């Protein structure tokens, strides 16, 4: 049973930075089949960034140039470096593992950006 555990959320002022981590434990995980979503109050969960086949990455337009997704395969850990944070980045951020049977979610970590 694979578990996804996020960490690194918190309160930061606009313009600041945070780095989120997602540690996958359990069976061997294809770290490339993972990504980050977020959900702001009253809004749908949205894809922020993910790895795609061939080692490429995808970013939502709203975070391009500010967020960077990375991974440490040896540690089965994925990261999301978030720079130049804006109040509209405030949300619960979820680690996601993409499986043929559906998406597995982490518990989420709150990111709050104050203006």
SVG drawing of the C-alpha trace seen along z (x, -y; Angstrom):
<svg xmlns="http://www.w3.org/2000/svg" viewBox="-18 -43 37 46">
<polyline fill="none" stroke="black" stroke-width="0.4" points="0.0,0.0 1.6,-3.3 1.2,-6.3 1.6,-9.9 2.6,-12.3 2.9,-16.0 4.8,-18.6 6.1,-22.2 2.9,-24.2 2.4,-27.3 1.8,-31.0 3.9,-33.3 3.7,-36.9 3.2,-37.7 6.4,-37.5 7.8,-34.8 8.6,-31.2 7.7,-27.8 8.8,-24.3 6.4,-21.5 7.5,-17.8 5.6,-14.6 7.1,-11.5 5.8,-8.2 6.3,-5.2 5.5,-1.6 5.8,0.3 8.1,-1.0 6.5,-4.1 7.0,-5.5 7.8,-9.0 7.2,-10.2 3.5,-9.4 3.0,-12.1 2.0,-15.7 0.6,-18.5 -3.0,-19.8 -4.5,-22.6 -8.0,-23.5 -8.9,-27.0 -12.1,-27.5 -15.2,-27.3 -13.2,-26.3 -12.6,-23.0 -9.4,-21.1 -7.0,-22.1 -3.8,-20.7 -0.8,-22.8 2.2,-20.8 3.0,-17.3 5.6,-15.0 4.7,-13.7 6.2,-10.9 9.7,-11.4 10.8,-13.4 8.9,-16.5 6.8,-18.7 3.5,-20.4 2.6,-23.7 -0.7,-25.5 -0.4,-28.9 -1.1,-30.6 2.2,-29.2 4.5,-29.1 7.8,-30.8 7.1,-30.8 6.7,-27.1 9.1,-24.3 8.3,-20.6 11.2,-18.2 11.8,-14.8 14.4,-12.6 13.7,-9.1 16.1,-7.6 14.0,-9.0 10.7,-8.5 10.0,-12.2 8.5,-14.9 8.9,-18.6 7.1,-21.8 9.2,-24.9 6.9,-27.9 8.4,-31.4 6.9,-34.8 3.8,-33.6 0.6,-35.6 -2.5,-35.7 -4.4,-33.8 -2.0,-30.9 -3.7,-30.3 -5.1,-26.8 -4.8,-23.3 -2.1,-21.6 -2.4,-17.9 0.2,-15.4 -1.3,-13.1 -0.2,-9.7 -1.6,-8.7 -2.6,-5.1 -4.5,-3.1 -7.3,-2.7 -7.4,-6.4 -5.7,-9.1 -4.4,-8.5 -4.3,-11.7 -2.2,-12.8 -3.9,-14.4 -3.1,-17.9 -1.1,-20.8 -2.4,-24.3 -0.6,-27.2 -1.7,-30.6 -0.3,-33.7 -1.0,-37.0 -1.1,-40.3"/>
</svg>
